[in-house]
Amino acid sequence: MKASIEFFFDPISPFSYLATTRIDELASRHGRNVIWRPTLVGVTVTKVMGLKPVPETPLKSTYFARDAQRLAQIFGVPLRRHGLKNVNSLAACRAFLWVQERDDASARRLVRHLSARLWVDGIDITPRETVVAEAASLGIEVGDLSSEEVKHKLAAAVDYAIRKNVFGVPFFIADDEPFWGCDRMWMLDYWLATGRLPSFDDLLCRLFQD
């Protein structure tokens, strides 16, 4: 049986949102399962790496906002820059873990929905009440997101991501090969198809084979 792909996500990232729309379909084409794993880029970027978040980084933030729009066009999905301040995904990630323990498919559906609510509809997904209400709109029950058990599960998930050297999202690990960014999903696709990384000539042939 082929090894599963690990997919690390955080709904506060527009690039993570884009990856949620494609990763399962991509993996399915190669007979692979995907293990969805939440992480918090606020921890990996600011606390572990000691860097400013991209939205607070001059010059770079402008480019990344533009790149997100370009990639959304390539992915064929809507994306809108929401302009909200101090958004965090604690409740969303805790909800994912609570639901995942009971129904993995519903947990993935919830994350895709919450990501789109933030990056398409401009809805702040920070409040627990919002996450619970959005889950209910999908017919998904969410338990107590302030319980010590669910807090511990998310802390363990973030610790696991750090041990796997996950420093940003989306992040994929396939056959111990790491790929960072939704703009590397073509590389992941090639790896899954061939078991190797492409040469530049391989890439040109792939792009212009039609």
N, C-alpha and C positions, 0 to 999 in steps of 0.2 A: 504494500500500500504506500502511495506517495506521501511524503511528509507534508504536514499542514504548513500554511503560510501564517506567520504572526503579523497582525496589522495593528499598529499602535496609533491611536487617534485622540484628539481633543477637540470638541465641538467649537471652541473659541477660535480655531484656526480656519480661515476660508479654504486653505489647501487641504485640510483634513476633510472638510465638507465635500470638496470635489472628489476626493478619494472614496468617500462612502458611497458615491453614486456608481462606482465602477468596479471596485475590488472584487466583489463576490462573482460578478459575471466574468471578469478576467480569469480568476482562479478556476472557475467551473470549466472554462474552455480547455484547461490543461488537466482536468481531473483532480484538482486540489481542493482541499477544505481550507477555510480561513478561520483562524482564532482571533477574534476581535479583543483588543486589550486597551482599556482606557489609561491615559496618563495625563499629567498636568504640566503643560509647558511653562507655566508660571514657576514651577519647582525646578524643572530641568534647566531652563534658560537663566532665570534670575538668581536662584539660590545655588544650584550646583555649578553652573558655568560662569556665574557672576556677570552676565550680560544684561543689557537693557532689552525689553521686549521690542520686537521689530516696529510696532506702531509708534514707539517713543524714540526711535533712532532716526536722526535727520538724514536726508538723502536716501537712505536705504528704504525707509518706510514708503516714500513716494513711488519708488520702483516696484516694491512688492505689491502695492495696491493696484498698480497698472498690470502687473504680471498676473495677478489673480483674475482680473477681468479677461485677459487674453486667454488664460487657461480655461476659464469657464466657457468661453466661446468655442474652444477646441473640444471640450468635453460635451458641449451641446446642452448645458444646463444654465439656468438663470443664476445670477449672483449680483447682490447689491451691497455697496459699502454702507453699513448701518450707522456709523458715527456715534454709537453708544459708548459710554465711559464705564470703566471698572466692571466690565462683564467678566464673570468667572463661570466655570463649568463644574464646580463641586457637586451641586445637586444633580446635574445631568449625568455625570459619571457615576455617582452613587446609585442613581436610579437604574442606570444600565446594569450595574453589577447585581442589584437586587433582582431585576427581571431576568437577567441572564441565567441565574441559578435555577430559575423555574422554566424559562422558555427562551432559548438562545435566539430563535428567529424573531421573536417579539422584541427582544433587547436591541437587535440590530435595526429593526424597523423604527424603534423609538429614537435611536441616535440619528438615523437618517432624517427623521422628522424634525427633531430639535435643531439639528445643524441647519436644515433648510429654513426653519422658522427664524433663526438668527440671521443667516446670510442671504435670504431671499425676502423675507417679510419684515426684517428689522425688529423682531421681538426679543426683548431681553430675557434670556433663559437663566439668569442668575437666581431669582427667587425659587425656593422649593415649591411654593404654591403654583407657580407657573409650570414647572416641570410636571407636577402631579396632574394639573389640569390638562396639559397637552397629552400626557399619557392616557388620561381618561378619554380624551377625544378619539383615541385610536382603539379604545376598548381594552387598554392595558392597565392593570392594577399595579400600583407602586406602594410599597410599605413605608415604614418610618425611616426617612432619610437622615434623621439626626441620631439614630441609634448607634451605640458604640460598635456594634458588629459591622454595620455597613461602612462606618468611618474607617475601621481597621482594614476592611477589604480593599478600600481605595488606597489607603496608605501602603498596603502590601503590593498593590498593582503598580503604584508609582515606583516603589523600591525595586520591583522586578524590572521595570523599564530601564531604570538607571543601571542596574547590573548588566543589562543587555546593551549598554552604551547607546540607548535611545536619547537623542538630544533635541529632537524636534519632531513635528508631525506634518504629514503622515510619514510613518516609518514602517518598512516591511522587512521581514527576515524570512528568506526562503533557502532551505538547505544550508543554513549558517551564513548565507550571503546577505549583507545588509543593503537596503536601498532607501534613500531618504528623499521624500518629496513626491508629489503627484506628477511632477514633470519627469520622474524617473520610472514611471509605471511602464513605459514602453520597454525600458531595459529589463524590468522584472518580467514582462511578457516574453521577451526574447530568451531570458534565462530559463523560464519554465518550459519553453518550447524546445530548447537545444541543450540545456545544461551547461552553457558557457556564455561569456559576455561577447557582444558583437564587436567586430572590427568596424572601422569607419566605412570601408567598402560594403560591409554587410548592411550597415545603416542606409547607405545611399540606395542599394538595391531594394531594400524594404520600402523606402519612401517612394521610389519611382518604378516599382515593378509593374504597375498598371500602365 
